[in-house]
């Protein structure tokens, strides 16, 4: 069965705050476990008014503590922002507290703008050492007592490491290192098919993974009707446009008239950047997800739902989970 997982950005909505966003994340994670989702990943972003998961490993600890079987991961940690040793220690701690349930996906982007990157003490050249930093981090998990520097906790623990990507770079690195690969098709779909092909063609089996494993991001909003799903999705569309205009803010309430006020260029950007989106009724969503899996042969899907109303967000994920078994039966 193709697993369905969740990528949660702990959305801060207009009129809300980070505390409420984090409570909603914990509530969603508990429901996700009941509905049969495989993983629950959180993302590292900084200085974005709509995202409350900046301290990703801290939020992961809270999520893992409120659940019992769900895999909990970072999707991802932007490694150039951090020392590989510190990340090994953080995730070694998580794995020690919640054995067999922790994932670590690594990206090389700053997760922020350049001003914020400087506040993180990050230099533009830091990304150039990403492959070496990944190997150093993996080495800390493998380190024996004879190593002069060890991650404690961390050394000797089996924390699955993933590579994140939105271009060919991550695909090539994941293939070379024999690691699972998560592609950010939910916001960078242009190179999706090329990146998948490169990863699968060049994959080298490793002690970490015997065969390629591709997880793809999909924006999913499912509601009782197509019209209601499209209305809910306007919050995500507004947030995208606001970010492109340089005026990011909390996740806005739905606005059915929003698209009509956009310039043709902005409408094209939405259509292109958010093209890997499934927005509609359960009947439509099932057909669209089946088509996407048939096109990509994804090994796993990670769904993200940026919806203003928490109850509607829960309902969307519940409806998507109910489609999972039907999709698998029809495609098997």
C-alpha positions in Angstrom: 0.0 0.0 0.0 1.3 3.5 -0.9 1.5 5.3 2.5 -0.1 8.7 3.0 1.8 11.0 5.3 1.3 14.6 6.5 3.5 17.7 6.3 2.3 20.3 8.8 3.5 23.9 8.9 1.7 24.6 12.2 -0.2 27.4 10.4 -0.8 30.7 12.3 -4.0 32.2 11.0 -5.3 35.7 11.0 -6.7 36.5 14.4 -4.7 33.6 16.0 -1.3 33.1 17.4 1.6 30.6 17.5 0.3 29.0 20.8 -3.0 28.2 19.1 -1.3 27.0 16.0 0.9 24.6 18.0 -2.2 23.3 19.9 -3.8 22.6 16.6 -0.7 20.7 15.4 -0.9 18.4 18.4 -4.6 17.9 17.8 -4.1 17.1 14.2 -1.3 14.6 14.9 -3.5 12.7 17.3 -6.2 12.5 14.7 -3.7 11.6 12.0 -2.6 8.6 14.1 -6.2 7.4 14.4 -6.8 7.8 10.7 -3.8 5.7 9.7 -1.4 8.2 8.4 2.2 6.9 8.3 4.4 10.0 9.1 3.8 13.4 10.5 6.5 15.8 9.4 7.2 19.4 10.5 9.2 22.0 8.6 11.9 24.5 9.6 11.0 28.0 8.4 12.1 31.3 10.0 10.6 34.7 10.1 7.4 33.7 8.3 4.3 35.0 10.1 2.2 32.0 9.1 4.5 29.2 10.3 4.9 28.2 14.0 7.3 25.2 13.6 10.6 27.1 13.5 12.0 25.2 16.5 11.3 22.0 14.6 12.8 19.4 16.9 11.0 20.9 19.9 7.6 20.7 18.2 8.5 17.1 17.1 9.1 16.2 20.7 5.7 17.5 21.7 4.0 15.6 18.8 5.8 12.4 19.5 4.8 12.6 23.2 1.1 13.0 22.3 1.1 10.0 19.9 2.3 6.4 20.1 2.6 4.8 16.7 2.9 7.7 14.2 6.4 8.3 12.8 7.4 11.9 13.5 9.9 13.7 11.5 11.5 16.9 10.3 10.6 17.7 6.7 13.0 19.2 7.0 15.9 20.5 9.0 17.8 23.1 6.9 21.2 21.7 7.7 23.4 24.8 6.7 21.6 26.6 9.6 23.1 24.2 12.1 26.1 22.2 13.3 25.8 18.6 12.2 26.8 17.5 15.7 24.0 19.5 17.3 21.4 18.0 14.9 22.8 14.5 15.6 22.4 15.2 19.3 18.9 16.6 19.0 17.7 13.7 16.9 19.6 11.2 18.9 17.7 12.5 21.9 14.4 12.2 20.1 15.2 8.7 19.0 16.2 7.8 22.5 12.9 9.1 23.9 10.7 7.7 21.1 12.6 4.7 19.6 11.8 3.6 16.1 9.6 6.6 15.4 11.9 9.5 14.3 12.7 10.7 10.8 15.3 13.3 9.8 15.0 14.9 6.4 17.7 17.4 5.4 17.5 20.4 3.1 20.2 22.9 2.0 17.9 26.0 1.7 17.9 28.6 4.5 14.1 28.3 5.1 14.0 32.1 5.2 15.1 35.2 3.3 18.6 36.5 3.2 18.2 39.0 6.0 16.9 36.2 8.3 19.7 33.9 7.1 22.2 36.5 8.4 20.4 36.6 11.7 20.9 32.8 11.8 24.6 33.4 11.3 24.4 31.7 8.0 26.6 32.7 5.1 25.6 32.1 1.4 28.5 29.8 0.9 27.3 27.5 3.7 25.1 25.6 1.3 28.2 24.6 -0.7 29.3 22.2 2.1 25.9 20.5 2.3 27.0 17.0 1.0 30.0 17.0 3.4 27.7 18.1 6.3 25.2 15.3 5.5 28.0 12.8 5.6 29.3 14.2 8.8 25.9 14.0 10.4 25.4 10.4 9.3 28.8 9.6 10.7 27.8 10.8 14.1 25.0 8.3 14.1 27.4 5.5 13.1 30.3 6.6 15.4 31.8 4.0 17.8 33.4 4.6 21.2 36.8 5.1 19.5 35.7 8.4 17.8 37.1 11.5 19.5 33.8 13.4 18.9 30.6 11.5 19.5 26.9 12.5 19.5 25.6 11.6 22.9 22.8 10.7 22.5 23.0 9.8 18.8 25.9 7.4 18.3 24.8 3.9 17.3 21.2 4.9 16.8 19.3 4.2 13.6 17.7 7.5 12.7 16.5 7.4 9.0 18.0 10.3 7.1 16.3 11.6 4.0 17.3 14.2 1.4 14.8 17.0 0.6 14.8 18.6 -2.8 13.1 20.9 -5.3 15.7 20.6 -8.0 18.1 18.1 -9.6 20.7 18.7 -6.9 18.9 16.9 -4.1 18.0 14.0 -6.5 21.6 13.4 -7.4 22.8 13.6 -3.9 20.1 11.2 -2.5 20.9 8.8 -5.3 24.6 8.9 -4.7 24.3 8.3 -1.0 21.5 5.7 -1.3 19.1 7.7 0.8 15.3 8.1 0.5 14.2 11.3 -1.4 11.4 13.7 -0.7 10.6 16.1 -3.5 8.8 19.4 -2.8 6.4 19.1 -5.6 3.7 20.9 -3.6 5.5 24.2 -4.2 8.2 23.5 -6.8 6.7 21.1 -9.4 8.6 22.2 -12.5 11.4 19.7 -12.2 9.5 16.9 -10.5 9.5 14.3 -13.2 13.2 15.0 -14.2 14.3 14.8 -10.6 12.4 11.5 -10.0 14.0 10.0 -13.1 17.5 11.1 -12.2 17.1 9.7 -8.6 15.8 6.3 -9.8 18.4 6.0 -12.6 21.4 6.8 -10.5 20.4 5.3 -7.2 23.1 3.3 -5.4 21.9 0.7 -2.9 23.3 1.4 0.5 23.2 0.1 4.1 20.5 2.7 4.6 18.2 1.7 1.7 18.3 -1.2 -0.7 16.1 0.4 -3.4 14.9 4.0 -4.3 12.1 5.5 -2.3 10.4 8.6 -3.5 7.9 10.7 -1.5 6.1 13.5 -3.2 4.4 16.5 -1.7 0.8 17.3 -2.7 -1.4 20.2 -1.6 -4.7 18.5 -0.7 -8.0 20.2 0.3 -11.0 17.8 0.4 -14.5 19.0 1.3 -18.0 17.8 0.8 -18.3 19.7 -2.5 -15.9 20.9 -5.1 -17.0 24.5 -4.5 -16.4 24.3 -0.8 -12.9 22.8 -1.3 -12.0 25.6 -3.8 -13.2 28.2 -1.3 -11.1 26.8 1.5 -8.0 26.6 -0.9 -8.2 30.4 -1.4 -6.4 30.9 2.0 -3.4 29.0 0.6 -3.5 30.9 -2.7 -3.7 34.3 -0.9 -0.7 33.3 1.3 1.3 32.4 -1.8 0.6 35.7 -3.5 1.3 37.7 -0.4 4.7 35.9 0.0 5.5 36.7 -3.7 4.6 40.3 -3.2 6.9 40.5 -0.2 4.1 41.0 2.3 3.8 37.7 4.1 1.3 37.5 7.0 -0.8 35.0 8.9 -2.8 32.6 6.9 -5.9 34.6 5.6 -9.5 33.6 5.9 -11.0 32.2 2.6 -12.0 34.8 0.0 -14.1 33.6 -2.9 -13.5 36.8 -4.9 -9.7 36.7 -4.4 -8.7 35.1 -7.8 -10.7 37.7 -9.7 -8.5 40.5 -8.3 -5.2 39.1 -9.4 -3.2 40.2 -12.4 -2.8 37.6 -15.3 0.8 37.1 -14.3 -0.1 36.4 -10.6 -2.8 33.9 -11.8 -0.3 32.1 -14.0 2.2 31.9 -11.1 -0.4 30.4 -8.9 -1.4 27.9 -11.5 2.2 26.9 -12.2 3.6 26.8 -8.6 0.6 25.2 -7.0 -0.1 22.8 -9.9 0.4 19.7 -7.8 -2.8 20.4 -5.8 -5.8 18.2 -5.3 -8.8 20.4 -4.4 -12.3 19.1 -4.5 -14.9 16.6 -3.3 -13.9 13.1 -2.3 -14.9 11.7 -5.7 -12.7 14.2 -7.5 -9.8 13.9 -5.0 -9.7 10.1 -5.4 -9.5 10.4 -9.2 -6.9 13.1 -9.0 -4.7 11.3 -6.5 -4.9 8.1 -8.5 -3.8 10.0 -11.6 -0.9 11.6 -9.8 0.3 8.2 -8.5 -0.1 6.7 -11.9 1.9 9.5 -13.5 4.8 9.5 -11.0 4.8 6.0 -9.5 5.5 7.6 -6.2 6.3 5.3 -3.3 4.7 7.6 -0.8 2.6 10.8 -0.7 3.0 13.5 1.9 -0.1 15.7 2.0 -0.2 19.3 3.2 -3.4 21.2 3.8 -3.2 25.0 4.4 -6.7 25.7 5.6 -7.8 28.6 7.8 -10.4 26.8 9.9 -8.9 24.0 12.0 -12.1 21.9 11.9 -12.2 22.1 8.1 -8.5 21.1 8.0 -9.2 18.1 10.2 -12.1 17.1 7.9 -10.0 17.4 4.8 -7.3 15.1 6.2 -10.0 12.7 7.4 -11.7 12.5 4.0 -8.3 12.1 2.3 -7.5 9.2 4.7 -10.8 7.5 3.8 -9.7 7.5 0.2 -6.4 5.8 0.8 -7.6 2.2 0.8 -10.0 2.8 -2.1 -7.1 4.2 -4.2 -4.8 1.3 -3.3 -7.5 -1.3 -4.2 -8.2 0.3 -7.6 -4.5 0.6 -8.5 -3.4 -2.8 -7.3 
